[in-house]
Amino acid sequence: MRKLFAPYGGAGEVKIIFDRDTGKSKGFAFVELTDGLKGQAAIDGLNGTDLGGRDLRVAVAEDRGRGGR
C-alpha cells in the first residue's frame, strides 16, 4: 500500500482489516495520506486500478463513529 500511494504524498498509517476468526485479510484497508491535500488525486489516480487481479475502490472513508455500524 505504501508503494502504491507514494506518488500521492505517501501513506502514513495503513490499517489492513483482518477477519477475527480466520486471521485472513477481508480485502480492504484504510490508508491515511501524509499529504491530505493530495487525497482527491489519489482517488482519481488509483480508483479502479488492478492490484493482484482485483480492482481497487479508493474513496474517502465514512465516519461511522466508534464500534462501526
C-alpha positions in Angstrom: 0.0 0.0 0.0 2.8 2.4 0.8 4.4 2.0 -2.6 1.0 2.4 -4.3 0.2 5.6 -2.6 3.8 7.1 -2.7 3.1 9.3 -5.8 0.3 10.9 -3.9 2.2 12.1 -1.0 2.8 8.8 0.6 0.9 6.7 3.1 1.0 7.5 6.9 -1.0 4.9 8.8 -2.1 1.8 6.9 -4.7 -0.5 8.5 -5.5 -3.7 6.7 -8.6 -5.3 8.1 -8.5 -9.0 9.0 -11.2 -11.5 9.9 -11.1 -12.2 13.6 -11.9 -15.9 13.1 -9.6 -16.8 10.2 -6.9 -14.2 10.5 -7.1 -13.6 6.8 -7.5 -10.2 5.2 -11.0 -9.1 4.4 -9.8 -7.5 1.3 -9.9 -3.9 2.3 -7.7 -1.4 4.2 -7.7 2.2 5.4 -4.9 4.4 4.3 -4.1 7.8 5.8 -2.2 10.0 3.4 0.7 12.1 4.8 -0.4 14.9 2.5 -4.1 15.2 2.8 -4.3 17.8 0.1 -3.4 15.0 -2.4 -6.3 12.8 -1.4 -8.5 13.6 -4.4 -5.6 13.0 -6.7 -5.1 9.5 -5.1 -8.8 8.7 -5.5 -8.7 9.8 -9.2 -5.4 8.1 -9.9 -6.0 4.8 -8.1 -9.7 4.1 -8.1 -10.3 1.1 -10.5 -6.6 0.2 -10.7 -5.9 -3.5 -10.8 -3.9 -4.8 -7.8 -3.3 -8.5 -7.9 -6.3 -9.3 -10.1 -8.7 -7.1 -8.0 -9.9 -3.7 -8.9 -9.2 -1.1 -6.2 -12.0 1.0 -4.8 -10.4 4.2 -3.4 -12.7 6.6 -1.6 -12.8 8.9 1.4 -13.7 6.8 4.4 -17.1 7.4 6.0 -17.0 8.3 9.7 -19.2 5.7 11.4 -18.1 6.5 14.9 -16.6 4.1 17.3 -17.7 0.5 17.1 -18.6 0.5 13.4 -22.2 0.1 12.1 
